[in-house]
Amino acid sequence: MEIQGEYYRKSGSWENELHLIRPVSRPIDHKGELQDFVAILRLLSDNVFSGIILCDRDCKILYMNKFYADLLGTDRDEATGKNVQDYFPDSRIPIVLSTGNVELGMRCSLQSDIDYLVNRIPVKCEEETVGVVLQTIFKDYTEISELMARLNRLEKRVRYYKQGLESMLSTTYTFDSIIGESGPVLEAKRLAEKYAKTDSPVLIVGSTGTGKELFAHAVHAVSRRRNRPFVCVNCAAIPRDLLESELFGYETGAFTGAHRKGKAGKIELAHRGTLFLDEIGDIPVSSQAKLLRVLETGRIEKIGSLKQVKVDFRLVAATNRSLKSMIKSQDFREDLFYRLNTMTLEVPSLSDRAGDIPLLIRHFLQAIGKPKVEVTEGALRVLRNYAWPGNVRELKNVVERAGSLLEKDLLDVEQIPSEIRSLGLNRRHKSELPAKPLSEMLASHEKAIIHEAIRTMSGNMSRTAKLLGISRSTLYEKCKALGLSDTVTK
């Protein structure tokens, strides 16, 4: 008999401890040899700080030393003859019996919540697995219990932070999150999907609140880097003095107040993924030069470091400012602009996609748990006529405010904020204006005025000219030009 290896019995002594060889002089007796093995185990293992259990081919416990009995909180004599799965329901001992393969340093959960490391060693006789030795590999039960408890808590904490980091470095929105069926939105989505297939920088421009960040998330979500980090940086929210250290990172002791272990920058975190720089126009000119260098070389140099780190990332930038105007005022580098301007995506303002307002209202009501709320025609007309300088973000806030204060499932004009209501009632939306040139509109009004004046003066042109404050000859010329000659009397 052997235990996973070449072991021999010589001159009545046992080499390599846990080993038995069937004497050649008698027939094979598996049970007898296992019982002999039990006697050896009792002699060798009752006074060691390691748990040992011997099972037969039926998974029944033949021997359990005192250490393992204390570990399980049971009586080892009572445990003898019981199935090992009574103590380890998910035990892999049946698998070891079947495969005959040794398993070393495996984790095992006992009846407590603490995990332990164990060895599972097959006992073989004539190449046949006839039992398994289950052994813990600790030297002190109390110390190891405390250690494993701490390790379990640490593992849970690491898992928690890892999930949080993965959540922070992943996309939240997709193209399905961009609500709208109007032409401008569909065109922007079509163009963004084409850009997503490339690795070139993308510059997203648009007014505040139009949803530039949604498009940035969506571009990453369908790109070849979608399973890699997506790192967002709001350049306007970070103090200018700290922005460079946030982007590029720093080494230990790089400056006063620096973390003693240094810090990885956002660009380094975006390695093999996408870096989204929102409000890129707020980056200081000095940092713009360093960012341009990173884009050209694919390497970053941390603050306080003498070595460069290779990075591979796709840049998506967004701004609500005119970068061309900033170039003229020397607030933005021209070379960086042309590097970013490879692929430009313009997100339409809400006033350019007023047809999407009903869809957006319905979406926002569902988001606050009010899917049954009906919007009256009057309220819808007011909301469509309003100019929405804050775009979709402003509409979202208005709908959430009105929806949260509703007492009935009906959103009417009265529930719309007064400042929105007054402007929406007094403004005609551009889609409702006559689609005529100004000259035609003025000519039409002039013709109506002159015709009414002639009728009032019973066709007397002298009195009509006096009424309108023009000369008689001018009146005749206008009547001819406007097609009113039939109404003229001498």
Summary of the structure (lengths in Angstrom):
residues: 490
radius of gyration: 41.1
end to end distance: 137.1
largest distance: 150.5
contacts: 1410
relative contact order: 0.06
helix: 47%
strand: 17%
